[in-house]
Amino acid sequence: MSFAERVMVRVSHAVAALCLLFLLPILPFLAVAAVASAVLRPAPETPAPSYRPGWAE
């Protein structure tokens, strides 16, 4: 493995470690927010039945 390839591997590992370091602690909060949003979302309002005149039937 050449020197450039080793440098690329080291850099990619460092980037992956930083992503995991910053993303993993946030994931539980995102999961709780998604559950809370799904639970607290109001039920969709059903529209009132529309008026149909007698001649439309």
KALINQUI-V438662 format. One line per field, one symbol per residue. psi: psi as a letter, one per 40 degrees, with the letter a starting at -180 (. if undefined). burial: b if it has 24 or more other ideal C-beta (glycine too) atoms within 12 Angstrom, else e. A space follows every 10 residues. Layout:
# KALINQUI-V438662
psi: ???
burial: ???
This chain:
# KALINQUI-V438662
psi: hidddddddd dddddddddd dddddddddd ddddddddde hiihhhiihi hhidee.
burial: eeeeeeeeee eeeeeeeeee eeeeeeeeee eeeeeeeeee eeeeeeeeee eeeeeee
